[in-house]
Amino acid sequence: MKKSLGILLLMFSALLLYACTGNSGSLQQGSATSSQGQQSSLPAVKEFTIWAKDWQFIPSNITVNKGDLVKITLVNPDVAHGIAIPEFGFDLKAGAGETATGEFTAGKEGNYTFFCSVYCGEGHNGMKGVLIVK
């Protein structure tokens, strides 16, 4: 009796292990296919860290492709600053000593001036850069 119960338990365990292993492979293949399908339809993500200090943006020029999702992290070690690109409805602000992150989609080709959107002192009007969308 104990022997047949042991064999039955062993067979059940083997069947359970086989079922779990077999389904796992199928799910992984399905996931890979789904992931590949999504990758072709998702926009590329371009990430930039832009420093705002001493009345300048560093870097002052950034280049992306049309359709890219652009993520900007504004690092602000001194007074309050902002970075605005009106053509894309983007206006990111950070207080003194703060960092802020925002994103937008570069939907049309061209060269776009970005500028400080928070008055930051005597050099404020010269605080500009260029976004190039190819």
C-alpha positions in Angstrom: 0.0 0.0 0.0 2.7 2.4 1.0 4.7 1.4 -2.1 1.8 2.1 -4.5 1.1 5.4 -2.7 4.7 6.4 -3.1 4.7 5.5 -6.8 1.5 7.4 -7.3 2.9 10.4 -5.6 6.1 10.2 -7.6 4.1 10.0 -10.9 1.9 12.9 -9.9 5.0 15.0 -9.0 6.6 14.1 -12.3 3.5 15.0 -14.2 3.2 18.3 -12.3 6.8 19.2 -13.0 6.4 18.4 -16.7 3.3 20.5 -17.0 4.9 23.4 -15.3 8.0 23.2 -17.4 6.1 22.8 -20.6 3.9 25.8 -20.0 6.8 27.9 -18.9 8.5 27.5 -22.3 5.3 28.3 -24.1 4.8 31.4 -22.0 8.4 32.6 -22.6 8.0 32.2 -26.4 4.7 34.1 -26.3 6.3 36.8 -24.2 9.2 37.2 -26.5 6.9 37.4 -29.5 4.7 40.0 -27.8 7.7 42.0 -26.7 9.2 42.0 -30.2 5.9 43.2 -31.6 5.7 46.0 -29.1 9.3 47.1 -29.6 8.6 47.9 -33.3 5.6 50.1 -32.4 7.1 51.9 -29.4 9.0 55.1 -30.0 12.7 55.3 -29.2 13.4 57.0 -25.9 16.1 59.6 -25.8 17.2 60.7 -22.3 19.2 63.9 -21.6 20.5 65.4 -18.4 20.7 69.2 -18.8 22.4 71.4 -16.3 21.0 74.9 -15.8 23.6 77.1 -14.2 25.6 80.3 -14.7 22.9 81.5 -17.3 23.5 78.6 -19.6 22.3 75.1 -20.4 24.8 72.3 -20.5 24.5 70.8 -23.1 23.0 73.6 -25.1 22.2 71.5 -28.2 20.4 68.1 -28.3 19.5 66.0 -31.3 16.6 63.5 -31.6 14.6 61.8 -34.3 11.0 62.6 -35.2 8.7 60.4 -33.1 11.2 59.9 -30.3 10.0 60.1 -26.7 12.4 62.8 -25.2 13.0 62.6 -21.5 14.8 65.6 -20.0 16.2 65.8 -16.5 16.9 69.4 -15.5 19.6 69.7 -12.8 19.6 73.0 -11.1 22.4 73.7 -8.6 21.9 77.5 -8.2 18.7 79.7 -8.5 15.3 78.6 -9.9 15.3 77.7 -13.6 13.0 76.2 -16.2 13.3 74.8 -19.7 10.6 75.5 -22.2 10.0 74.2 -25.8 6.7 75.7 -26.7 6.3 73.9 -30.0 5.9 70.6 -28.0 4.0 72.1 -25.1 7.0 71.4 -22.8 7.8 73.5 -19.8 9.8 72.0 -17.0 10.7 74.0 -13.8 13.0 73.3 -10.9 13.6 75.3 -7.8 17.0 76.3 -6.5 19.1 73.1 -5.8 16.4 70.9 -7.2 16.2 68.4 -10.1 13.0 67.8 -12.2 12.2 65.4 -15.0 9.7 65.6 -17.8 9.0 64.2 -21.2 7.4 64.9 -24.6 7.3 63.4 -28.1 9.3 65.1 -30.8 6.4 65.1 -33.3 7.8 67.3 -36.1 11.2 67.8 -37.7 13.1 71.1 -37.4 15.3 73.2 -35.1 13.6 74.5 -32.0 15.0 77.0 -29.5 14.6 76.1 -25.9 15.0 78.7 -23.2 14.8 79.3 -19.5 11.1 79.9 -18.5 11.8 81.2 -15.0 13.4 84.6 -14.5 16.9 83.8 -13.0 18.7 87.1 -13.1 20.7 89.3 -15.4 21.7 86.5 -17.8 18.2 85.1 -18.1 17.5 86.3 -21.7 20.6 84.6 -23.0 19.8 81.2 -21.5 18.9 79.3 -24.7 19.7 76.1 -26.5 18.6 74.2 -29.6 16.6 71.0 -30.0 17.3 69.4 -33.4 14.6 67.0 -34.6 15.6 64.9 -37.7 
